[in-house]
């Protein structure tokens, strides 16, 4: 499972599917998903989503010259609206509100 976590951690900005990850690592998709959840407590899809949102939160803090849309794209979200919805669901604030809350 270390390989799977490493794979997601390095490829998070790419359009990843669990099928592709399983194939790359030499596992059956369902088997990989089951093992991954036992090891991490979350599904690979949830892990990837949280990883992308965590990277985005970091970029919102550190790269103020980038737009929310640019950040969403850079961490692997094709749809900025979906990114904003997921960000708000996890952090209880929109990406824009989060960024504004950091200003002195």
Biopython code that builds the backbone (N, CA, C, O; Angstrom):
import numpy as np
from Bio.PDB.StructureBuilder import StructureBuilder

atoms = [
    (1, "UNK", "N", (0.814, -1.194, 0.000)),
    (1, "UNK", "CA", (0.000, 0.000, 0.000)),
    (1, "UNK", "C", (0.853, 1.251, 0.000)),
    (1, "UNK", "O", (0.411, 2.317, -0.430)),
    (2, "UNK", "N", (2.072, 1.118, 0.481)),
    (2, "UNK", "CA", (2.997, 2.252, 0.439)),
    (2, "UNK", "C", (3.169, 2.738, -1.001)),
    (2, "UNK", "O", (3.232, 3.940, -1.257)),
    (3, "UNK", "N", (3.244, 1.780, -1.941)),
    (3, "UNK", "CA", (3.390, 2.132, -3.360)),
    (3, "UNK", "C", (2.177, 2.916, -3.851)),
    (3, "UNK", "O", (2.320, 3.891, -4.589)),
    (4, "UNK", "N", (0.992, 2.492, -3.443)),
    (4, "UNK", "CA", (-0.235, 3.157, -3.877)),
    (4, "UNK", "C", (-0.304, 4.582, -3.331)),
    (4, "UNK", "O", (-0.660, 5.511, -4.055)),
    (5, "UNK", "N", (0.036, 4.749, -2.065)),
    (5, "UNK", "CA", (0.049, 6.091, -1.459)),
    (5, "UNK", "C", (1.094, 6.957, -2.161)),
    (5, "UNK", "O", (0.831, 8.117, -2.477)),
    (6, "UNK", "N", (2.272, 6.397, -2.403)),
    (6, "UNK", "CA", (3.339, 7.119, -3.097)),
    (6, "UNK", "C", (2.894, 7.523, -4.505)),
    (6, "UNK", "O", (3.133, 8.648, -4.943)),
    (7, "UNK", "N", (2.244, 6.593, -5.206)),
    (7, "UNK", "CA", (1.758, 6.848, -6.560)),
    (7, "UNK", "C", (0.796, 8.033, -6.560)),
    (7, "UNK", "O", (0.940, 8.957, -7.361)),
    (8, "UNK", "N", (-0.179, 8.003, -5.665)),
    (8, "UNK", "CA", (-1.157, 9.092, -5.600)),
    (8, "UNK", "C", (-0.486, 10.402, -5.189)),
    (8, "UNK", "O", (-0.844, 11.467, -5.692)),
    (9, "UNK", "N", (0.469, 10.329, -4.291)),
    (9, "UNK", "CA", (1.141, 11.539, -3.807)),
    (9, "UNK", "C", (1.982, 12.219, -4.881)),
    (9, "UNK", "O", (2.171, 13.435, -4.847)),
    (10, "UNK", "N", (2.484, 11.441, -5.829)),
    (10, "UNK", "CA", (3.306, 12.041, -6.888)),
    (10, "UNK", "C", (2.507, 12.342, -8.154)),
    (10, "UNK", "O", (2.900, 13.203, -8.941)),
    (11, "UNK", "N", (1.406, 11.653, -8.357)),
    (11, "UNK", "CA", (0.627, 11.810, -9.590)),
    (11, "UNK", "C", (-0.691, 12.567, -9.388)),
    (11, "UNK", "O", (-1.514, 12.621, -10.303)),
    (12, "UNK", "N", (-0.899, 13.150, -8.208)),
    (12, "UNK", "CA", (-2.198, 13.739, -7.886)),
    (12, "UNK", "C", (-2.684, 14.790, -8.888)),
    (12, "UNK", "O", (-3.892, 14.954, -9.062)),
    (13, "UNK", "N", (-1.781, 15.494, -9.539)),
    (13, "UNK", "CA", (-2.185, 16.554, -10.472)),
    (13, "UNK", "C", (-2.621, 16.000, -11.823)),
    (13, "UNK", "O", (-3.219, 16.713, -12.628)),
    (14, "UNK", "N", (-2.321, 14.730, -12.069)),
    (14, "UNK", "CA", (-2.684, 14.083, -13.339)),
    (14, "UNK", "C", (-4.108, 13.530, -13.253)),
    (14, "UNK", "O", (-4.627, 13.303, -12.160)),
    (15, "UNK", "N", (-4.730, 13.318, -14.404)),
    (15, "UNK", "CA", (-6.063, 12.679, -14.381)),
    (15, "UNK", "C", (-5.910, 11.181, -14.052)),
    (15, "UNK", "O", (-5.690, 10.358, -14.941)),
    (16, "UNK", "N", (-6.029, 10.857, -12.778)),
    (16, "UNK", "CA", (-5.813, 9.488, -12.294)),
    (16, "UNK", "C", (-7.141, 8.749, -12.204)),
    (16, "UNK", "O", (-8.152, 9.312, -11.784)),
    (17, "UNK", "N", (-7.123, 7.495, -12.599)),
    (17, "UNK", "CA", (-8.254, 6.618, -12.309)),
    (17, "UNK", "C", (-7.726, 5.484, -11.440)),
    (17, "UNK", "O", (-6.540, 5.157, -11.483)),
    (18, "UNK", "N", (-8.595, 4.901, -10.668)),
    (18, "UNK", "CA", (-8.190, 3.784, -9.818)),
    (18, "UNK", "C", (-7.780, 2.608, -10.698)),
    (18, "UNK", "O", (-6.872, 1.851, -10.352)),
    (19, "UNK", "N", (-8.456, 2.458, -11.843)),
    (19, "UNK", "CA", (-8.101, 1.398, -12.788)),
    (19, "UNK", "C", (-6.661, 1.550, -13.261)),
    (19, "UNK", "O", (-5.904, 0.580, -13.300)),
    (20, "UNK", "N", (-6.292, 2.767, -13.619)),
    (20, "UNK", "CA", (-4.935, 3.040, -14.094)),
    (20, "UNK", "C", (-3.909, 2.794, -12.988)),
    (20, "UNK", "O", (-2.855, 2.207, -13.233)),
    (21, "UNK", "N", (-4.218, 3.241, -11.779)),
    (21, "UNK", "CA", (-3.306, 3.030, -10.662)),
    (21, "UNK", "C", (-3.140, 1.536, -10.397)),
    (21, "UNK", "O", (-2.018, 1.063, -10.212)),
    (22, "UNK", "N", (-4.233, 0.798, -10.376)),
    (22, "UNK", "CA", (-4.175, -0.648, -10.125)),
    (22, "UNK", "C", (-3.337, -1.338, -11.196)),
    (22, "UNK", "O", (-2.507, -2.197, -10.896)),
    (23, "UNK", "N", (-3.567, -0.951, -12.446)),
    (23, "UNK", "CA", (-2.817, -1.541, -13.564)),
    (23, "UNK", "C", (-1.325, -1.226, -13.438)),
    (23, "UNK", "O", (-0.483, -2.103, -13.628)),
    (24, "UNK", "N", (-1.007, 0.022, -13.118)),
    (24, "UNK", "CA", (0.385, 0.448, -12.967)),
    (24, "UNK", "C", (1.090, -0.333, -11.857)),
    (24, "UNK", "O", (2.259, -0.696, -11.986)),
    (25, "UNK", "N", (0.363, -0.586, -10.767)),
    (25, "UNK", "CA", (0.956, -1.276, -9.622)),
    (25, "UNK", "C", (0.810, -2.794, -9.699)),
    (25, "UNK", "O", (1.359, -3.516, -8.866)),
    (26, "UNK", "N", (0.071, -3.279, -10.699)),
    (26, "UNK", "CA", (-0.081, -4.717, -10.887)),
    (26, "UNK", "C", (-1.113, -5.377, -9.993)),
    (26, "UNK", "O", (-0.960, -6.538, -9.615)),
    (27, "UNK", "N", (-2.163, -4.643, -9.652)),
    (27, "UNK", "CA", (-3.229, -5.181, -8.810)),
    (27, "UNK", "C", (-4.559, -5.183, -9.556)),
    (27, "UNK", "O", (-4.746, -4.446, -10.524)),
    (28, "UNK", "N", (-5.472, -6.019, -9.090)),
    (28, "UNK", "CA", (-6.865, -5.947, -9.508)),
    (28, "UNK", "C", (-7.461, -4.700, -8.844)),
    (28, "UNK", "O", (-7.148, -4.407, -7.691)),
    (29, "UNK", "N", (-8.311, -3.969, -9.561)),
    (29, "UNK", "CA", (-8.852, -2.711, -9.055)),
    (29, "UNK", "C", (-9.597, -2.896, -7.728)),
    (29, "UNK", "O", (-9.356, -2.162, -6.770)),
    (30, "UNK", "N", (-10.490, -3.865, -7.679)),
    (30, "UNK", "CA", (-11.292, -4.082, -6.469)),
    (30, "UNK", "C", (-10.404, -4.490, -5.294)),
    (30, "UNK", "O", (-10.599, -4.035, -4.167)),
    (31, "UNK", "N", (-9.436, -5.345, -5.569)),
    (31, "UNK", "CA", (-8.513, -5.811, -4.524)),
    (31, "UNK", "C", (-7.678, -4.643, -3.994)),
    (31, "UNK", "O", (-7.497, -4.496, -2.785)),
    (32, "UNK", "N", (-7.179, -3.825, -4.901)),
    (32, "UNK", "CA", (-6.385, -2.663, -4.508)),
    (32, "UNK", "C", (-7.219, -1.715, -3.645)),
    (32, "UNK", "O", (-6.745, -1.229, -2.619)),
    (33, "UNK", "N", (-8.451, -1.456, -4.057)),
    (33, "UNK", "CA", (-9.330, -0.557, -3.299)),
    (33, "UNK", "C", (-9.577, -1.084, -1.891)),
    (33, "UNK", "O", (-9.555, -0.323, -0.924)),
    (34, "UNK", "N", (-9.811, -2.390, -1.778)),
    (34, "UNK", "CA", (-10.052, -3.008, -0.470)),
    (34, "UNK", "C", (-8.814, -2.899, 0.415)),
    (34, "UNK", "O", (-8.912, -2.489, 1.571)),
    (35, "UNK", "N", (-7.652, -3.263, -0.123)),
    (35, "UNK", "CA", (-6.412, -3.169, 0.645)),
    (35, "UNK", "C", (-6.117, -1.735, 1.061)),
    (35, "UNK", "O", (-5.717, -1.472, 2.196)),
    (36, "UNK", "N", (-6.318, -0.814, 0.129)),
    (36, "UNK", "CA", (-6.043, 0.601, 0.382)),
    (36, "UNK", "C", (-6.899, 1.100, 1.540)),
    (36, "UNK", "O", (-6.407, 1.783, 2.438)),
    (37, "UNK", "N", (-8.185, 0.754, 1.512)),
    (37, "UNK", "CA", (-9.088, 1.212, 2.573)),
    (37, "UNK", "C", (-8.698, 0.591, 3.917)),
    (37, "UNK", "O", (-8.757, 1.266, 4.945)),
    (38, "UNK", "N", (-8.307, -0.666, 3.922)),
    (38, "UNK", "CA", (-7.870, -1.312, 5.168)),
    (38, "UNK", "C", (-6.620, -0.620, 5.719)),
    (38, "UNK", "O", (-6.474, -0.455, 6.930)),
    (39, "UNK", "N", (-5.735, -0.223, 4.830)),
    (39, "UNK", "CA", (-4.457, 0.375, 5.229)),
    (39, "UNK", "C", (-4.602, 1.835, 5.666)),
    (39, "UNK", "O", (-3.990, 2.254, 6.648)),
    (40, "UNK", "N", (-5.413, 2.607, 4.933)),
    (40, "UNK", "CA", (-5.487, 4.051, 5.190)),
    (40, "UNK", "C", (-6.772, 4.497, 5.886)),
    (40, "UNK", "O", (-6.827, 5.592, 6.446)),
    (41, "UNK", "N", (-7.795, 3.658, 5.853)),
    (41, "UNK", "CA", (-9.074, 4.032, 6.453)),
    (41, "UNK", "C", (-10.006, 4.761, 5.502)),
    (41, "UNK", "O", (-11.151, 5.044, 5.853)),
    (42, "UNK", "N", (-9.528, 5.068, 4.300)),
    (42, "UNK", "CA", (-10.362, 5.727, 3.292)),
    (42, "UNK", "C", (-10.144, 5.053, 1.943)),
    (42, "UNK", "O", (-9.153, 4.352, 1.738)),
    (43, "UNK", "N", (-11.080, 5.274, 1.031)),
    (43, "UNK", "CA", (-10.924, 4.715, -0.308)),
    (43, "UNK", "C", (-9.850, 5.491, -1.066)),
    (43, "UNK", "O", (-9.524, 6.616, -0.688)),
    (44, "UNK", "N", (-9.299, 4.907, -2.125)),
    (44, "UNK", "CA", (-8.318, 5.652, -2.930)),
    (44, "UNK", "C", (-8.886, 6.957, -3.483)),
    (44, "UNK", "O", (-8.174, 7.958, -3.558)),
    (45, "UNK", "N", (-10.154, 6.953, -3.869)),
    (45, "UNK", "CA", (-10.782, 8.154, -4.426)),
    (45, "UNK", "C", (-10.843, 9.260, -3.365)),
    (45, "UNK", "O", (-10.527, 10.416, -3.648)),
    (46, "UNK", "N", (-11.247, 8.901, -2.158)),
    (46, "UNK", "CA", (-11.314, 9.874, -1.065)),
    (46, "UNK", "C", (-9.923, 10.378, -0.708)),
    (46, "UNK", "O", (-9.731, 11.573, -0.483)),
    (47, "UNK", "N", (-8.954, 9.469, -0.656)),
    (47, "UNK", "CA", (-7.569, 9.848, -0.363)),
    (47, "UNK", "C", (-7.067, 10.863, -1.389)),
    (47, "UNK", "O", (-6.470, 11.879, -1.031)),
    (48, "UNK", "N", (-7.316, 10.576, -2.664)),
    (48, "UNK", "CA", (-6.872, 11.464, -3.746)),
    (48, "UNK", "C", (-7.559, 12.825, -3.644)),
    (48, "UNK", "O", (-6.913, 13.861, -3.797)),
    (49, "UNK", "N", (-8.855, 12.822, -3.388)),
    (49, "UNK", "CA", (-9.598, 14.073, -3.259)),
    (49, "UNK", "C", (-9.033, 14.920, -2.117)),
    (49, "UNK", "O", (-8.805, 16.118, -2.282)),
    (50, "UNK", "N", (-8.811, 14.300, -0.972)),
    (50, "UNK", "CA", (-8.272, 15.036, 0.181)),
    (50, "UNK", "C", (-6.855, 15.530, -0.088)),
    (50, "UNK", "O", (-6.493, 16.640, 0.303)),
    (51, "UNK", "N", (-6.063, 14.708, -0.753)),
    (51, "UNK", "CA", (-4.696, 15.104, -1.100)),
    (51, "UNK", "C", (-4.714, 16.332, -2.013)),
    (51, "UNK", "O", (-3.980, 17.295, -1.788)),
    (52, "UNK", "N", (-5.552, 16.287, -3.034)),
    (52, "UNK", "CA", (-5.655, 17.429, -3.958)),
    (52, "UNK", "C", (-6.126, 18.687, -3.237)),
    (52, "UNK", "O", (-5.592, 19.772, -3.466)),
    (53, "UNK", "N", (-7.118, 18.549, -2.371)),
    (53, "UNK", "CA", (-7.637, 19.710, -1.645)),
    (53, "UNK", "C", (-6.608, 20.263, -0.665)),
    (53, "UNK", "O", (-6.526, 21.476, -0.471)),
    (54, "UNK", "N", (-5.829, 19.390, -0.051)),
    (54, "UNK", "CA", (-4.776, 19.836, 0.858)),
    (54, "UNK", "C", (-3.704, 20.611, 0.090)),
    (54, "UNK", "O", (-3.231, 21.649, 0.553)),
    (55, "UNK", "N", (-3.324, 20.104, -1.080)),
    (55, "UNK", "CA", (-2.342, 20.804, -1.918)),
    (55, "UNK", "C", (-2.905, 22.154, -2.355)),
    (55, "UNK", "O", (-2.183, 23.151, -2.381)),
    (56, "UNK", "N", (-4.183, 22.188, -2.696)),
    (56, "UNK", "CA", (-4.817, 23.437, -3.115)),
    (56, "UNK", "C", (-4.842, 24.447, -1.973)),
    (56, "UNK", "O", (-4.594, 25.635, -2.182)),
    (57, "UNK", "N", (-5.139, 23.976, -0.778)),
    (57, "UNK", "CA", (-5.169, 24.876, 0.383)),
    (57, "UNK", "C", (-3.795, 25.503, 0.607)),
    (57, "UNK", "O", (-3.679, 26.687, 0.924)),
    (58, "UNK", "N", (-2.764, 24.690, 0.435)),
    (58, "UNK", "CA", (-1.391, 25.196, 0.551)),
    (58, "UNK", "C", (-1.120, 26.269, -0.511)),
    (58, "UNK", "O", (-0.550, 27.318, -0.211)),
    (59, "UNK", "N", (-1.533, 25.997, -1.751)),
    (59, "UNK", "CA", (-1.321, 26.968, -2.828)),
    (59, "UNK", "C", (-2.127, 28.248, -2.618)),
    (59, "UNK", "O", (-1.655, 29.336, -2.946)),
    (60, "UNK", "N", (-3.324, 28.128, -2.081)),
    (60, "UNK", "CA", (-4.128, 29.315, -1.801)),
    (60, "UNK", "C", (-3.405, 30.223, -0.802)),
    (60, "UNK", "O", (-3.499, 31.448, -0.885)),
    (61, "UNK", "N", (-2.690, 29.616, 0.134)),
    (61, "UNK", "CA", (-1.910, 30.387, 1.118)),
    (61, "UNK", "C", (-0.651, 30.969, 0.514)),
    (61, "UNK", "O", (-0.346, 32.145, 0.710)),
    (62, "UNK", "N", (0.084, 30.146, -0.221)),
    (62, "UNK", "CA", (1.432, 30.505, -0.657)),
    (62, "UNK", "C", (1.516, 31.231, -1.994)),
    (62, "UNK", "O", (2.432, 32.024, -2.208)),
    (63, "UNK", "N", (0.582, 30.972, -2.885)),
    (63, "UNK", "CA", (0.673, 31.517, -4.257)),
    (63, "UNK", "C", (-0.502, 32.444, -4.536)),
    (63, "UNK", "O", (-1.398, 32.113, -5.313)),
    (64, "UNK", "N", (-0.487, 33.592, -3.905)),
    (64, "UNK", "CA", (-1.614, 34.516, -3.998)),
    (64, "UNK", "C", (-1.787, 35.110, -5.397)),
    (64, "UNK", "O", (-2.842, 35.659, -5.716)),
    (65, "UNK", "N", (-0.743, 34.998, -6.233)),
    (65, "UNK", "CA", (-0.870, 35.530, -7.602)),
    (65, "UNK", "C", (-1.699, 34.610, -8.503)),
    (65, "UNK", "O", (-2.141, 35.029, -9.573)),
    (66, "UNK", "N", (-1.911, 33.367, -8.080)),
    (66, "UNK", "CA", (-2.690, 32.429, -8.884)),
    (66, "UNK", "C", (-4.177, 32.565, -8.575)),
    (66, "UNK", "O", (-4.561, 32.801, -7.429)),
    (67, "UNK", "N", (-5.006, 32.416, -9.600)),
    (67, "UNK", "CA", (-6.455, 32.453, -9.387)),
    (67, "UNK", "C", (-6.903, 31.109, -8.811)),
    (67, "UNK", "O", (-6.175, 30.119, -8.867)),
    (68, "UNK", "N", (-8.094, 31.098, -8.266)),
    (68, "UNK", "CA", (-8.664, 29.850, -7.745)),
    (68, "UNK", "C", (-8.756, 28.821, -8.865)),
    (68, "UNK", "O", (-8.486, 27.640, -8.646)),
    (69, "UNK", "N", (-9.133, 29.258, -10.057)),
    (69, "UNK", "CA", (-9.246, 28.351, -11.205)),
    (69, "UNK", "C", (-7.885, 27.747, -11.569)),
    (69, "UNK", "O", (-7.792, 26.557, -11.870)),
    (70, "UNK", "N", (-6.837, 28.565, -11.540)),
    (70, "UNK", "CA", (-5.491, 28.062, -11.846)),
    (70, "UNK", "C", (-5.036, 27.041, -10.803)),
    (70, "UNK", "O", (-4.422, 26.027, -11.136)),
    (71, "UNK", "N", (-5.341, 27.322, -9.559)),
    (71, "UNK", "CA", (-4.976, 26.385, -8.492)),
    (71, "UNK", "C", (-5.744, 25.081, -8.650)),
    (71, "UNK", "O", (-5.167, 24.000, -8.530)),
    (72, "UNK", "N", (-7.029, 25.174, -8.914)),
    (72, "UNK", "CA", (-7.848, 23.969, -9.107)),
    (72, "UNK", "C", (-7.253, 23.106, -10.211)),
    (72, "UNK", "O", (-7.105, 21.894, -10.051)),
    (73, "UNK", "N", (-6.919, 23.723, -11.309)),
    (73, "UNK", "CA", (-6.346, 23.003, -12.447)),
    (73, "UNK", "C", (-4.991, 22.396, -12.100)),
    (73, "UNK", "O", (-4.693, 21.269, -12.497)),
    (74, "UNK", "N", (-4.177, 23.134, -11.366)),
    (74, "UNK", "CA", (-2.822, 22.666, -11.061)),
    (74, "UNK", "C", (-2.798, 21.474, -10.110)),
    (74, "UNK", "O", (-1.802, 20.753, -10.057)),
    (75, "UNK", "N", (-3.867, 21.256, -9.364)),
    (75, "UNK", "CA", (-3.910, 20.102, -8.455)),
    (75, "UNK", "C", (-4.778, 18.967, -8.996)),
    (75, "UNK", "O", (-5.037, 17.987, -8.297)),
    (76, "UNK", "N", (-5.226, 19.104, -10.246)),
    (76, "UNK", "CA", (-5.900, 17.978, -10.882)),
    (76, "UNK", "C", (-7.400, 18.078, -11.039)),
    (76, "UNK", "O", (-8.039, 17.108, -11.446)),
    (77, "UNK", "N", (-7.984, 19.231, -10.727)),
    (77, "UNK", "CA", (-9.430, 19.397, -10.925)),
    (77, "UNK", "C", (-9.680, 20.010, -12.291)),
    (77, "UNK", "O", (-9.159, 21.082, -12.602)),
    (78, "UNK", "N", (-10.473, 19.335, -13.103)),
    (78, "UNK", "CA", (-10.811, 19.861, -14.427)),
    (78, "UNK", "C", (-11.899, 20.923, -14.342)),
    (78, "UNK", "O", (-11.969, 21.812, -15.191)),
    (79, "UNK", "N", (-12.745, 20.833, -13.324)),
    (79, "UNK", "CA", (-13.905, 21.714, -13.189)),
    (79, "UNK", "C", (-13.764, 22.582, -11.932)),
    (79, "UNK", "O", (-13.828, 22.062, -10.818)),
    (80, "UNK", "N", (-13.572, 23.897, -12.099)),
    (80, "UNK", "CA", (-13.405, 24.775, -10.938)),
    (80, "UNK", "C", (-14.611, 24.780, -9.987)),
    (80, "UNK", "O", (-14.451, 24.937, -8.777)),
    (81, "UNK", "N", (-15.811, 24.607, -10.540)),
    (81, "UNK", "CA", (-17.005, 24.583, -9.692)),
    (81, "UNK", "C", (-17.000, 23.334, -8.801)),
    (81, "UNK", "O", (-17.316, 23.416, -7.614)),
    (82, "UNK", "N", (-16.647, 22.197, -9.367)),
    (82, "UNK", "CA", (-16.544, 20.961, -8.588)),
    (82, "UNK", "C", (-15.471, 21.115, -7.506)),
    (82, "UNK", "O", (-15.661, 20.688, -6.367)),
    (83, "UNK", "N", (-14.349, 21.726, -7.873)),
    (83, "UNK", "CA", (-13.279, 21.985, -6.906)),
    (83, "UNK", "C", (-13.812, 22.815, -5.742)),
    (83, "UNK", "O", (-13.593, 22.469, -4.582)),
    (84, "UNK", "N", (-14.508, 23.906, -6.046)),
    (84, "UNK", "CA", (-15.018, 24.788, -4.997)),
    (84, "UNK", "C", (-16.004, 24.066, -4.084)),
    (84, "UNK", "O", (-15.975, 24.239, -2.866)),
    (85, "UNK", "N", (-16.875, 23.255, -4.681)),
    (85, "UNK", "CA", (-17.848, 22.501, -3.882)),
    (85, "UNK", "C", (-17.154, 21.523, -2.938)),
    (85, "UNK", "O", (-17.521, 21.412, -1.768)),
    (86, "UNK", "N", (-16.155, 20.818, -3.451)),
    (86, "UNK", "CA", (-15.443, 19.840, -2.632)),
    (86, "UNK", "C", (-14.620, 20.531, -1.545)),
    (86, "UNK", "O", (-14.539, 20.046, -0.416)),
    (87, "UNK", "N", (-14.017, 21.654, -1.888)),
    (87, "UNK", "CA", (-13.237, 22.425, -0.911)),
    (87, "UNK", "C", (-14.144, 22.860, 0.237)),
    (87, "UNK", "O", (-13.801, 22.712, 1.410)),
    (88, "UNK", "N", (-15.296, 23.393, -0.120)),
    (88, "UNK", "CA", (-16.238, 23.872, 0.893)),
    (88, "UNK", "C", (-16.762, 22.716, 1.745)),
    (88, "UNK", "O", (-16.948, 22.865, 2.952)),
    (89, "UNK", "N", (-16.998, 21.572, 1.117)),
    (89, "UNK", "CA", (-17.492, 20.402, 1.843)),
    (89, "UNK", "C", (-16.463, 19.941, 2.892)),
    (89, "UNK", "O", (-16.839, 19.566, 4.003)),
    (90, "UNK", "N", (-15.191, 19.970, 2.546)),
    (90, "UNK", "CA", (-14.154, 19.497, 3.464)),
    (90, "UNK", "C", (-13.746, 20.545, 4.494)),
    (90, "UNK", "O", (-13.549, 20.218, 5.664)),
    (91, "UNK", "N", (-13.619, 21.799, 4.071)),
    (91, "UNK", "CA", (-13.087, 22.849, 4.955)),
    (91, "UNK", "C", (-14.146, 23.835, 5.460)),
    (91, "UNK", "O", (-13.823, 24.737, 6.233)),
    (92, "UNK", "N", (-15.382, 23.679, 5.043)),
    (92, "UNK", "CA", (-16.509, 24.511, 5.498)),
    (92, "UNK", "C", (-16.343, 25.987, 5.154)),
    (92, "UNK", "O", (-16.876, 26.862, 5.836)),
    (93, "UNK", "N", (-15.601, 26.246, 4.093)),
    (93, "UNK", "CA", (-15.451, 27.610, 3.569)),
    (93, "UNK", "C", (-15.058, 27.490, 2.103)),
    (93, "UNK", "O", (-14.452, 26.498, 1.696)),
    (94, "UNK", "N", (-15.400, 28.491, 1.318)),
    (94, "UNK", "CA", (-15.035, 28.430, -0.095)),
    (94, "UNK", "C", (-13.545, 28.756, -0.246)),
    (94, "UNK", "O", (-12.952, 29.351, 0.654)),
    (95, "UNK", "N", (-12.935, 28.375, -1.370)),
    (95, "UNK", "CA", (-11.520, 28.707, -1.582)),
    (95, "UNK", "C", (-11.251, 30.213, -1.486)),
    (95, "UNK", "O", (-10.246, 30.637, -0.914)),
    (96, "UNK", "N", (-12.146, 31.003, -2.043)),
    (96, "UNK", "CA", (-11.975, 32.459, -2.018)),
    (96, "UNK", "C", (-12.078, 32.986, -0.587)),
    (96, "UNK", "O", (-11.266, 33.811, -0.169)),
    (97, "UNK", "N", (-13.081, 32.506, 0.168)),
    (97, "UNK", "CA", (-13.232, 32.932, 1.560)),
    (97, "UNK", "C", (-12.028, 32.489, 2.389)),
    (97, "UNK", "O", (-11.564, 33.226, 3.258)),
    (98, "UNK", "N", (-11.528, 31.292, 2.119)),
    (98, "UNK", "CA", (-10.343, 30.803, 2.839)),
    (98, "UNK", "C", (-9.160, 31.739, 2.607)),
    (98, "UNK", "O", (-8.467, 32.135, 3.544)),
    (99, "UNK", "N", (-8.948, 32.078, 1.351)),
    (99, "UNK", "CA", (-7.820, 32.958, 1.006)),
    (99, "UNK", "C", (-7.993, 34.327, 1.661)),
    (99, "UNK", "O", (-7.030, 34.888, 2.183)),
    (100, "UNK", "N", (-9.197, 34.860, 1.638)),
    (100, "UNK", "CA", (-9.438, 36.181, 2.228)),
    (100, "UNK", "C", (-9.263, 36.171, 3.742)),
    (100, "UNK", "O", (-8.863, 37.172, 4.335)),
    (101, "UNK", "N", (-9.566, 35.034, 4.362)),
    (101, "UNK", "CA", (-9.439, 34.942, 5.830)),
    (101, "UNK", "C", (-7.975, 34.983, 6.270)),
    (101, "UNK", "O", (-7.690, 35.226, 7.442)),
    (102, "UNK", "N", (-7.050, 34.750, 5.345)),
    (102, "UNK", "CA", (-5.622, 34.758, 5.675)),
    (102, "UNK", "C", (-5.007, 36.149, 5.612)),
    (102, "UNK", "O", (-3.914, 36.373, 6.132)),
    (103, "UNK", "N", (-5.703, 37.072, 4.982)),
    (103, "UNK", "CA", (-5.162, 38.430, 4.842)),
    (103, "UNK", "C", (-5.182, 39.139, 6.180)),
    (103, "UNK", "O", (-6.147, 39.021, 6.935)),
    (104, "UNK", "N", (-4.121, 39.875, 6.481)),
    (104, "UNK", "CA", (-4.045, 40.590, 7.771)),
    (104, "UNK", "C", (-5.039, 41.723, 7.864)),
    (104, "UNK", "O", (-5.096, 42.413, 8.882)),
]
sb = StructureBuilder()
sb.init_structure("model")
sb.init_model(0)
sb.init_chain("A")
sb.init_seg("    ")
for serial, (resi, resn, name, xyz) in enumerate(atoms, 1):
    if name == "N":
        sb.init_residue(resn, " ", resi, " ")
    sb.init_atom(name, np.array(xyz, "f"), 0.0, 1.0, " ", f" {name:<3s}", serial, name[0])
structure = sb.get_structure()
